Amino acid sequence: MDSPSIDVAYIAGLAKLELTAEEAERFTRDLGQVLDYVAQLEKWDTTGVEPMYHPLPVYDALRADTPSPGLSLDAALANAPAQADSQFRVPKVVESAH
């Protein structure tokens, strides 16, 4: 099967990359090798093979999402560097639009 030709200069232009002639030739050769490898993979019979997202089993290491009581107001504000009216005080970071 013949490999399709890849216009590396066009792709580089889309990516706003400037390539030398030597780089364009090297990338053309490298991308051709990738396409040749993909063509080899297309020859494999994958009938009955279940699709997977990861080649190894992945186990969920997160705890169960169960509701639990939160912090009391006093506990939440205990280490706050500044507080007022039972709220955290933070520096102003946005200027007024007016």
KEFI-185081 format. One line per field, with one value per residue: residue number from 1; x, y, z of N, C-alpha, C in turn. Coordinates in Angstrom, 2 decimals. Example, Ala and Ser with C-alpha at 12.3 -4.5 7.8 and 13.67 -1.06 7.14 Angstrom:
<atoms>
n <- [1:2]
n_px <- [13.19:12.85]
n_py <- [-5.69:-2.25]
n_pz <- [7.80:7.08]
ca_px <- [12.30:13.67]
ca_py <- [-4.50:-1.06]
ca_pz <- [7.80:7.14]
c_px <- [13.20:12.90]
c_py <- [-3.30:0.03]
c_pz <- [7.80:7.87]
</atoms>
This chain:
<atoms>
n <- [1:2:3:4:5:6:7:8:9:10:11:12:13:14:15:16:17:18:19:20:21:22:23:24:25:26:27:28:29:30:31:32:33:34:35:36:37:38:39:40:41:42:43:44:45:46:47:48:49:50:51:52:53:54:55:56:57:58:59:60:61:62:63:64:65:66:67:68:69:70:71:72:73:74:75:76:77:78:79:80:81:82:83:84:85:86:87:88:89:90:91:92:93:94:95:96:97:98]
n_px <- [0.84:0.63:1.98:0.17:0.93:2.35:1.83:3.97:4.83:2.45:1.03:2.77:2.48:-0.20:0.13:1.62:4.42:7.84:9.75:12.88:14.19:15.47:14.36:11.66:11.89:12.81:10.61:8.61:9.50:9.45:6.69:5.64:6.61:5.12:2.54:2.88:3.21:0.69:-0.82:0.07:-1.05:-3.73:-4.12:-4.51:-6.79:-9.41:-11.82:-14.30:-12.77:-12.84:-13.26:-10.94:-9.87:-7.53:-4.62:-4.12:-5.74:-7.73:-8.18:-10.54:-9.53:-10.75:-12.67:-15.96:-18.69:-20.21:-22.53:-21.51:-21.21:-20.29:-17.76:-18.08:-19.08:-17.36:-15.11:-14.36:-13.58:-11.50:-8.69:-8.50:-6.89:-8.04:-11.22:-14.70:-17.94:-18.71:-17.54:-15.01:-12.38:-11.02:-8.48:-9.28:-9.55:-10.52:-11.14:-13.57:-15.93:-16.96]
n_py <- [-1.17:2.14:4.98:7.88:11.14:13.69:17.02:18.74:21.38:22.81:21.97:22.93:25.64:26.00:25.61:27.74:27.58:27.89:26.14:24.77:23.62:21.22:20.38:20.09:18.00:15.96:15.73:15.00:12.47:11.20:11.39:9.88:7.36:6.94:6.76:4.48:2.58:2.68:1.70:-0.94:-1.77:-1.68:-4.03:-6.06:-8.40:-7.44:-8.34:-8.97:-8.06:-6.29:-2.79:-0.67:1.67:1.80:-0.14:-1.65:-2.89:-0.50:0.84:2.34:4.62:6.36:7.54:6.60:8.65:10.03:11.84:13.99:15.61:19.07:21.56:23.47:26.92:28.34:26.63:26.71:29.36:29.57:29.61:31.72:34.50:37.01:38.19:39.07:39.83:37.10:36.06:35.33:37.63:39.09:40.42:43.06:42.30:42.95:45.73:48.36:48.63:51.02]
n_pz <- [0.00:-0.91:0.69:1.63:0.38:2.38:3.01:4.45:4.63:4.33:6.62:8.58:8.10:8.90:11.60:12.16:12.02:11.22:9.04:8.09:4.92:5.33:7.78:7.03:5.18:6.88:8.69:6.90:6.16:8.71:9.42:7.36:8.07:10.38:9.30:7.73:9.73:10.97:8.86:8.88:11.30:10.65:9.29:11.09:12.50:14.33:15.15:17.48:19.58:22.50:22.88:24.62:27.08:28.40:28.63:30.90:33.89:35.58:38.69:40.80:43.08:44.74:47.53:48.66:47.70:50.05:52.02:54.68:57.88:57.80:58.59:61.59:61.97:63.66:63.69:61.00:60.67:62.45:61.85:60.14:58.68:58.65:59.60:59.56:60.66:60.76:58.45:55.97:55.46:52.64:50.46:48.18:44.77:42.31:40.35:40.32:37.67:37.04]
ca_px <- [0.00:1.42:1.68:-0.26:1.96:2.00:2.33:4.47:4.88:1.08:0.73:3.59:1.84:-1.38:0.61:2.45:5.81:8.75:10.65:13.88:13.97:15.95:13.35:10.47:12.20:12.86:9.26:7.89:9.94:8.96:5.24:5.42:6.84:3.97:1.42:3.18:2.94:-0.77:-1.29:0.33:-2.03:-5.04:-4.18:-4.86:-8.20:-9.82:-13.19:-14.55:-11.93:-13.55:-12.48:-10.53:-9.26:-6.23:-4.25:-4.08:-6.93:-7.66:-9.04:-10.92:-8.95:-11.44:-13.61:-17.36:-19.20:-21.30:-22.62:-21.06:-21.34:-19.19:-17.19:-18.89:-18.63:-16.18:-13.97:-13.94:-12.94:-10.49:-7.35:-8.59:-6.06:-8.92:-12.64:-15.63:-19.35:-18.76:-17.11:-13.59:-12.04:-9.98:-8.17:-10.00:-8.71:-11.15:-11.52:-14.91:-16.03:-17.52]
ca_py <- [0.00:3.37:5.97:9.16:12.17:14.64:18.35:19.24:22.84:23.28:21.73:23.87:26.95:26.04:25.71:28.96:27.17:28.09:25.00:24.78:22.55:19.99:19.97:19.64:16.69:15.01:15.52:14.24:11.08:10.70:11.21:8.75:6.15:6.77:6.28:3.10:1.75:2.61:0.79:-2.30:-2.06:-1.88:-5.39:-6.98:-8.71:-7.08:-8.77:-9.53:-7.46:-5.20:-1.56:-0.32:2.98:1.65:-1.54:-2.32:-2.58:0.74:0.73:3.62:4.75:7.42:7.07:6.71:10.00:10.00:13.10:14.00:16.98:19.96:22.29:24.52:28.25:28.68:25.82:27.18:30.68:29.52:29.97:32.79:35.66:38.17:37.84:40.10:39.44:35.65:35.80:35.52:38.91:38.91:41.69:43.36:41.96:43.44:47.13:48.67:48.93:52.37]
ca_pz <- [0.00:-0.99:1.72:1.06:0.56:3.41:2.72:5.73:4.58:4.57:8.03:9.35:7.95:9.76:12.98:12.21:12.25:10.11:8.94:7.02:3.96:5.96:8.77:6.30:4.63:7.99:9.20:5.88:6.30:10.00:9.35:6.46:8.84:11.27:8.50:7.37:10.91:11.12:7.81:9.36:12.34:10.02:8.77:12.17:12.66:15.68:15.33:18.80:20.60:23.15:22.96:25.97:27.19:29.03:28.46:32.19:34.69:36.35:39.85:41.36:44.41:45.46:48.53:48.28:47.85:51.00:52.74:56.07:58.39:57.50:59.72:62.21:61.60:64.48:63.25:59.68:60.81:63.51:61.36:59.14:59.06:58.87:59.52:60.03:60.51:60.51:57.08:55.69:54.84:51.65:49.79:46.94:43.62:41.08:40.42:39.87:36.24:36.86]
c_px <- [0.89:0.99:1.19:0.83:1.45:2.64:2.74:4.51:3.50:0.72:1.51:2.99:0.61:-0.99:1.48:3.88:6.63:9.75:11.67:13.56:14.39:14.94:12.10:10.70:12.20:11.46:8.41:8.23:9.37:7.45:4.87:5.61:5.67:2.78:1.64:2.88:1.44:-1.35:-1.05:-0.70:-3.41:-5.20:-4.61:-6.37:-8.58:-11.28:-13.33:-13.67:-12.66:-12.69:-12.11:-9.86:-7.85:-5.85:-4.20:-5.35:-6.72:-8.66:-9.30:-10.43:-9.66:-12.41:-15.04:-17.84:-20.44:-21.34:-22.14:-21.15:-20.10:-18.65:-18.21:-18.32:-17.37:-14.95:-13.45:-13.17:-11.79:-9.12:-7.37:-7.74:-6.89:-10.36:-13.46:-17.03:-19.48:-18.42:-15.60:-13.41:-10.88:-9.69:-8.98:-9.07:-9.29:-11.55:-12.94:-14.89:-16.53:-16.49]
c_py <- [1.24:4.33:7.25:10.20:13.20:15.98:19.01:20.77:23.43:23.13:22.70:25.28:27.08:26.22:26.95:28.63:27.46:26.94:25.23:23.63:21.21:19.47:19.44:18.25:15.63:14.70:14.76:12.77:10.47:10.44:10.07:7.43:5.88:6.22:4.84:2.16:1.60:1.67:-0.66:-2.69:-2.34:-3.30:-6.40:-7.17:-8.43:-7.44:-9.41:-8.97:-6.26:-3.94:-1.27:1.05:2.91:0.18:-2.33:-2.01:-1.32:0.62:2.11:3.70:5.82:6.81:7.24:8.14:9.96:11.31:12.95:15.44:17.80:20.61:23.26:25.87:28.63:27.91:26.32:28.50:30.69:29.98:31.07:33.97:36.91:37.71:39.00:39.61:37.96:35.29:35.99:36.91:38.65:40.25:41.84:43.07:42.46:44.88:47.31:49.03:50.34:53.43]
c_pz <- [0.00:0.10:1.05:1.29:1.56:3.06:4.04:5.74:4.86:6.05:8.91:9.26:8.81:11.22:13.20:12.63:11.02:10.11:7.84:6.07:4.56:6.98:8.08:5.72:5.73:8.51:8.19:6.00:7.60:9.97:8.41:7.19:9.80:10.49:8.03:8.53:11.13:10.07:8.21:10.42:11.77:9.49:9.83:12.24:14.11:15.94:16.71:19.90:21.18:23.16:24.41:25.94:27.75:28.94:29.76:32.97:35.51:37.49:40.42:42.80:45.24:46.47:48.01:48.55:48.74:51.76:54.18:56.57:58.09:58.77:60.31:61.79:62.37:64.02:61.90:59.78:61.80:63.04:60.31:59.58:59.31:58.69:60.04:59.74:60.12:59.07:56.98:55.06:53.89:50.99:48.50:45.76:42.31:41.30:39.91:38.39:36.00:37.11]
</atoms>
